Amino acid sequence: MKKLLPFMKKYMKYAVLCPIMMILEVLADIIIPYLMALIVDVGIAGRDVGYVVKMGIIMIFAALFGMVMGIISSHYGATAGYGFAAEIRKETFKKVQSFSFANLDKFSVSSLITRLTNDCNTLGQVAMMSLRMAVRAPFMMIFALIMALRINAPLAAVFMVTIPLTVALIALILTKARPLFIKMQSRVDRVNAVIQENLIGIRVVKSFNRQKHEEMKFKERNDSLRDTALKAISIIIFFMPILTLITYATIIAVLWFGGKQIVAGTMGSGELLSFITYITQILMSLMLLTFFFMQFLRGSASAARIAEVLDTETEIVEIDNPVMSVKDGSISFRDVSFSYPLSSEKALKDINFEINTGETIGIIGSTGSSKSTLIQMIPRLYDVTDGSVAVGGIDVRNYHLKTLRDKVAFVLQKNVLFTGTIRENMKWGNENATDEQIISALRQSQAWEFVSAYDDGLDHKVEQGGDNFSGGQKQRLTIARALIKLPKILILDDSTSAVDMTTDAKIQRAFRSELSDITVIIIAQRISSIQHADRIIVMNEGKIEATGNHEELIVNSPIYREIYESQQKGVVGQ
């Protein structure tokens, strides 16, 4: 929590004013029982109506003052607390955006979602409670104890038993509840994971009629969360009656000994009434502190999870004075090897090749041959473990990261469109792109033929994930989005797999005729998508098995020849 305190800086004014207002509210609450005692012991006992009215008016003003201070304090506390949470959420989200693919491999998506939502909300609540409840409870307890001692110090000796007993009980509650609250956070992660997986793959679930199976999987994790939460709440439920019993036992003891003092004439009945009120305030303050500390335990678990994200250093580190321009689209791999985080096995082994500016390179290989891993080294989505990758004759690690990625357009296997319009999605490639530039890119990717058919054209709505487009349409739109960047290198990672062969051929022709000055790298499963490439790289188990054009590989590469023959016979995948 201490590490996160700087995020309160923006709301420091509210964080300071909130406890001040809360202390003023406490003072108003403390003075009211004292005024009640005066009304009973002085006004009523002396039958002084004027005194009763006077004290009554003061009580009303004290109550109104306390109410106003409470409202202002609540407003300031909520502003500071949830503003604090918003700042943490913003910085955590920013941190996640800076993560390399290697960093993202360490955190599950569901866990990051939980941290950005549930954990940040918990921290906001803890911050608000720290400014209000954590201030109100101790000040109320101290002031009430002072007033109780002022009224009747010998009778206040009952607290010598009550307070230590209550504190011990609270410590026991916190000891038992802490591990359960920590476990609850991981249970929330597991529930979010199954929800996310199910919603992303809902079409697959329905096509395989696996709704019942998914419901059972969700039920198991949901029940686990429920059971953990119930265990934590059960501790509170079990101890609350004990705390209540201590409160009533204390009141009974005060009534017994106080009653004797009233009979003896050493204590007024009004003083006994206010004394009991102060007792209740003291014990209620202890109960409030219990609730605060329990929430604080949840907050400490959430703080640790947020700090874990904020303390994670991105694997992709920029050097001082990086290169700010990319000369051309030439690419060089020199003795490149790569292992994924937490894996000792090399996904890439001793990769060496050169690509000249403007060349079209095809990459093919069996599933798991590390084709996608290979090209992810170029825009530094991962950093090589050994060796070096150069673009424009300069090691990619020496570039300013934005400069490099602005000149490397990447169309991933999983085509993602974002909620908005087609125009807004296209401007991801270039926020200043004109409609003419967008239409030109759509023509090159063969997407204009269906976009132009929409009545609203470029203003056609894109639903979340682009679910209102077919797989082939999404692929063509994402290719167009990449082209709008005007890159020096265009990487297509199996991004025409959902496009029919005729449209695929049109896309390849458009690339050859209109993108002659751009280096194009095409990863494909279909040989027809790459057979006209200048060169083709055949990957096998993380190594380059062969390099050459289509005709050369038919003769020299057994793997390439086998893929070609199987596709020619129409038995792909056998």
Secondary structure, 3 states (H helix, E strand, C coil): CHHHHHHHHHHHHHHHHHHHHHHHHHHHHHHHHHHHHHHHHHHHCCCCHHHHHHHHHHHHHHHHHHHHHHHHHHHHHHHHHHHHHHHHHHHHHHHHHHCCHHHHHHCCHHHHHHHHHHHHHHHHHHHHHHHCHHHHHHHHHHHHHHHHHHHCCCHHHHHHHHHHHHHHHHHHHHHHHHHHHHHHHHHHHHHHHHHHHHHHCHHHHHHCCCHHHHHHHHHHHHHHHHHHHHHHHHHHHHHHHHHHHHHHHHHHHHHHHHHHHHHHCCCCHHHHHHHHHHHHHHHHHHHHHHHHHHHHHHHHHHHHHHHHHHCCCCCCCCCCCCECCCCCCCEEEEEEEEECCCCCCEEEEEEEEEECCCCEEEEEECCCCCHHHHHHCCCCCCCCCEEEEEECCEEHHHECHHHHHHCEEEECCCCCCCCEEHHHHHCCCCCCCCHHHHHHHHHHCCCHHHHCCCCCHHHCEECHHHCCCCHHHHHHHHHHHHHCCCCCEEEEECCCCCCCHHHHHHHHHHHHHHCCCCEEEEECCCHHHCCCCCEEEEEECCEEEEEECHHHHHHHCHHHHHHHHHHHCCCCCC
